[in-house]
């Protein structure tokens, strides 16, 4: 919801999750992850926070809500109780993209600076399944950049975007011996 303060999550969607009790079957976990997906642009490192739920969904026959799931559920509820306010970029603003890479997840946040403060515009997160989970760290960083650029294409087309990472991605992509996955 766009307000004078900025972009806020729909309170009814937040309440729907906060009012849920811990899931007791696969259908309830699916309902939970679907509701979380509707709020994903507001949740920093959403895929990382939801990883225990995704692992439960893989075990369709043997539903098991373990302590990791319960802890993730409680932490998610705490986070949802105080979701960040997102801002709209002003025309001509330079935006900054911060990338984060974990063994099974890549995440990013697009921000703008306002009076020396960094204000989030959009959060992006993706779980790495299969072969992507075995990528080298630099390849995961490049993948995070590609995933974010595809998802946030309108922002990338209308604003200059600076990418903030702690790795030499530019030098790696410029080398002639770069891995085939990175060239794609």
Beta strands, then each sheet from edge to edge (+ up, - down):
strand 1: 95-101
strand 2: 105-114
strand 3: 117-127
strand 4: 161-164
sheet 1: 3+ 2- 1+ 4+
end
